[in-house]
Amino acid sequence: METKRPFLGIYFECCRVYARIYPNKEGTHYVGRCPRCLKPARFQIGEGGSDQRIWRVR
């Protein structure tokens, strides 16, 4: 059986590209970078968060 890895869909406005970012090893944040310019993105995981799965990074 295949287990699905959680992710957030991110639109990086800096380079106008979409990418997926995944939780860090500790499970405290979703972390990743723009695939073109390497601008970082970091979203905290916690109680009372959002169900939104796609975000924009400026």
SETORSE-470700 format. One line per 5 residues: their letters; for each residue x, y, z of C-alpha. Coordinates in steps of 0.02 Angstrom, whole numbers. Layout:
// SETORSE-470700
a> X Y Z ~ ... $
// end
This chain:
// SETORSE-470700
metkr> 0 0 0 ~ 65 171 -48 ~ 69 307 85 ~ 46 484 25 ~ 168 615 86 $
pflgi> 85 779 141 ~ 130 936 46 ~ 79 1115 12 ~ 66 1186 -164 ~ 161 1350 -175 $
yfecc> 154 1482 -310 ~ 318 1577 -305 ~ 277 1749 -375 ~ 463 1792 -389 ~ 485 1673 -537 $
rvyar> 303 1634 -578 ~ 319 1448 -544 ~ 226 1318 -441 ~ 313 1194 -327 ~ 273 1076 -185 $
iypnk> 349 1095 -12 ~ 352 957 118 ~ 361 946 309 ~ 532 951 391 ~ 598 799 485 $
egthy> 532 866 651 ~ 357 891 577 ~ 348 1071 639 ~ 351 1166 473 ~ 326 1145 287 $
vgrcp> 490 1202 209 ~ 553 1225 31 ~ 629 1343 -96 ~ 584 1419 -263 ~ 652 1298 -393 $
rclkp> 726 1441 -496 ~ 795 1575 -378 ~ 797 1472 -216 ~ 692 1597 -117 ~ 642 1506 45 $
arfqi> 465 1467 101 ~ 418 1408 275 ~ 244 1375 348 ~ 215 1322 529 ~ 114 1164 565 $
geggs> 2 1174 717 ~ -168 1180 801 ~ -296 1298 728 ~ -206 1308 562 ~ -282 1321 390 $
dqriw> -355 1188 276 ~ -292 1286 126 ~ -172 1181 21 ~ -110 1311 -105 ~ -17 1469 -54 $
rvr> 71 1616 -136 ~ 245 1673 -88 ~ 296 1850 -138 $
// end
